[in-house]
Amino acid sequence: MKQGIHPKSEPITIKCVGCGTLVETRSTKCQNYSIDVCSNCHPFYTGRQKFVDSAGRIERFQQKWKKTSKPE
């Protein structure tokens, strides 16, 4: 490989806000990151359903689309 053309890669820490897991890796950005979900807390990987309701969006959706009684 040619010398001096590749970016520097330094160790960083990625923190999951949902479960608090810390992952050590390397990056060329050279800054730590925060993520919302990781493989330790994502429902696809864990098999557990978890609703993250921000500002009552689920309730508003359910009220908007709730079924009304059928006219007879």
C-alpha positions as CSV (number, residue, x, y, z in Angstrom):
1,M,0.0,0.0,0.0
2,K,1.1,3.5,-0.6
3,Q,2.2,5.5,2.5
4,G,0.4,8.6,3.6
5,I,-2.8,8.3,1.5
6,H,-5.0,6.4,4.0
7,P,-7.0,8.3,6.7
8,K,-6.1,7.7,10.4
9,S,-8.3,5.3,12.3
10,E,-8.5,5.8,16.0
11,P,-10.4,3.9,18.8
12,I,-13.8,5.3,19.7
13,T,-16.7,4.3,22.0
14,I,-20.3,3.9,20.8
15,K,-22.9,4.1,23.6
16,C,-26.5,2.8,23.3
17,V,-28.9,5.2,24.9
18,G,-31.6,2.5,25.2
19,C,-29.7,-0.1,27.3
20,G,-26.3,1.6,28.1
21,T,-24.2,-0.9,26.2
22,L,-20.7,0.3,25.3
23,V,-19.0,-0.9,22.1
24,E,-15.3,-0.2,21.4
25,T,-14.4,0.1,17.8
26,R,-12.2,2.2,15.4
27,S,-13.3,5.1,13.2
28,T,-11.8,7.8,11.0
29,K,-14.3,10.3,12.5
30,C,-12.3,10.2,15.8
31,Q,-15.3,11.1,18.0
32,N,-17.6,9.1,20.3
33,Y,-21.2,8.3,19.2
34,S,-24.6,7.7,20.9
35,I,-27.2,5.5,19.2
36,D,-30.9,4.9,20.1
37,V,-31.0,1.1,19.8
38,C,-28.4,-1.6,19.3
39,S,-28.4,-5.3,18.7
40,N,-28.7,-5.9,22.5
41,C,-32.0,-4.1,22.8
42,H,-33.5,-4.1,19.3
43,P,-36.8,-6.2,19.1
44,F,-35.6,-8.0,16.0
45,Y,-32.6,-9.5,17.8
46,T,-34.1,-9.9,21.3
47,G,-37.6,-11.2,20.3
48,R,-39.2,-8.9,22.8
49,Q,-41.7,-6.2,21.6
50,K,-40.8,-2.7,23.0
51,F,-42.8,0.4,22.2
52,V,-41.0,3.7,22.3
53,D,-43.8,6.2,22.5
54,S,-42.6,9.8,22.0
55,A,-45.2,12.5,22.8
56,G,-48.2,10.2,22.7
57,R,-48.0,9.3,19.0
58,I,-49.3,5.8,19.5
59,E,-52.5,7.1,21.3
60,R,-53.1,9.7,18.6
61,F,-52.7,7.1,15.9
62,Q,-55.1,4.7,17.6
63,Q,-57.7,7.5,18.2
64,K,-57.5,8.6,14.6
65,W,-58.0,5.1,13.2
66,K,-60.2,3.5,15.8
67,K,-63.3,1.7,14.5
68,T,-66.6,3.3,14.9
69,S,-69.8,1.3,15.4
70,K,-71.3,0.1,12.2
71,P,-74.6,1.6,11.2
72,E,-77.5,-0.9,11.2
